[in-house]
Amino acid sequence: MTTDRVLREVAGDRGLHVGAMIGPEPLRTEPRHRRTLAEEFSAVTPGSALKMGPLRPSRDTYDLADADAIVDFGVEHDMYVRGHALVWHRQLPEWFQPWDYTDDQLREFLRDHVHTVAGRYHGRIDAWDVVNEAVADDGSLRETVWYDALGADYVADAFRWASEVSDADLYYNDYGCEALTEKADAVYDLLADLLDRDVPVDGVGLQLHALGDRPDPESIRENVERFRDLGLDVQITEMDVAFDREDVPEDPLAVQADYYREVAEVCLEAGCDALVVAGVSDANSWLRYFADFPENYTGDPLLFDERYRPKPAYDAVVEALAED
Ligand code: XIL
């Protein structure tokens, strides 16, 4: 079945936000990027602009220009805006040396950061990734600067602080916990415990960077269902589908399209409320410039090609979402 309706429309009819994680640069400089984002997507997330490093060029200043550009674009185009991320252990400011602070000062510093940023976007951001990637690959709490100084309860504290200043839905976001993995069990236990203690968590974000490995859709479905049974909303937050350069299938675009289709079906059937991909076009993919990735993975993981033409993956998602 084919349809001439755009992604944003077919997703909207099914009650699903379909979004892209983006940077400020292509938004400002590429009209095609701007147009495709506005016409095809109903949700937007700044990829880095709301992280502590990019936001805070010095100890006492916030530079909100990039974050504002993306959030304002989303609001103006009637999009669902995801904020990413209030508390993370990476992309911290270069001037930030944890050893300059006592543990109590770090706690105050983080609380102030969460209050300032979540407060600044009150009413404009619909969902926040409050804590990103707090669970290590073995299921233990990751030993980050925040864990080290504030203890395990920094996760609960961050959600409480965010809820003091924000009316957004508050998410825990992570990778490697899309299907029923050991790490997913650990994330499940962490969130179940937070909910038991009345910590204000509304949802879980599953990143779904399918790099080489593609988590089994059936297993994703079961996992989404158990999070939903806890009372949490579930969103796919950073999806991309790339191949190990040593192991590229014969028809990579078809394999990619099939996987996007299966995930879109799972989203509908298991009741996810957003499917966000990690960029608008392949030209914007983080795999093309992030650390070691360009050597490891193919750099065309998204729904639109470098020239913003829809790929088979785009058609597959539209078909999966279009009502028959
Ligand atoms: C990535 C950004 O897309 C890049 O621009 C940046 O250089 C590194 O971070 N998990 C996350 C995202 O939660 O914030 C990361 O985004 C990708 C992995």
Boltz pocket constraint, residues with backbone or C-beta under 6 A from the ligand:
constraints:
  - pocket:
      binder: B
      contacts: [[A, 47], [A, 48], [A, 132], [A, 207], [A, 238], [A, 286], [A, 290]]
      max_distance: 6.0
